[in-house]
Amino acid sequence: MVLAGLPLAAQVFLQLDPQLDLEALAEDGQQVRGGQVLLRIAGAARALLTGERTALNLVQRLSGVATLTAAYVAAVAGTRARILDTRKTTPGLRRLEKYAVSCGGGRNHRSGLFDRILIKDNHLAALRHAQPNPIAAAVRRARQRYPFLKIEVEADNLRQVAQAVAAGADIVLLDNMPLATLRAAVARVAGRARTEASGGITLHTVRAVAETGVDDISVGALTHSARAMDLALDFDA
């Protein structure tokens, strides 16, 4: 697995007893093997038993995210595509899960609604009567109000791709498009904006998506479907 969260585990125990003696034997972002000792802790049994489950939960969860991310990154190696995370995170754990994505070699993407404008289908539906088209109107309003933020437009078809580029979007999100449509969309954008593919992309399909020439691939599964790794805390009397 790819390790993530070990310093958090150490802090769990130190918060309970600052006198504990801890020795980290691995680092976050490192690939570790089954049976490898990651952290040695010496001290009062009460603190070790109290913090055991919280510490394990954190490292198991975050290492699962890092390991899955690393698999996606390896699957697209040699292409131009970067693997991005999403906002589909566990409530209260977004910063930690995005940290785990970075440990696995992925890129953090949109921490919240404050750091980038993403114009989605519901926004366009609310502006369905706007002229000359909903995408142009949405980009114009967003640019006027938040000139310092990048603007990304979700496009479901090639017509919307063309409208997003014409409106001056910085990034075009190509949502749930077949491979042939993705290739056509990348060609239509022609470098005038970044392209991001998204929507149900799996480890089995991500390579083919990357080979369409998209700049980025966002994968919600990195954080909402990662399997927790198997770790344990064992006493050595």
Secondary structure, 3 states (H helix, E strand, C coil): CECCCHHHHHHHHHHHCCCCEEEECCCCCCECCCCCCCEEEECCHHHHHHHHHHHHHHHHHHHHHHHHHHHHHHHCCCCCCEEECCCCCCCCCHHHHHHHHHHCCCECCCCCCCCCEEECHHHHHHCCCCCCCHHHHHHHHHHHHCCCCCEEEEECCHHHHHHHHHHCCCEEEEECCCHHHHHHHHHHHCCCCEEEEECCCCCCCHHHHHCCCCCEEECCHHHHCCCCCCCCCCCCC
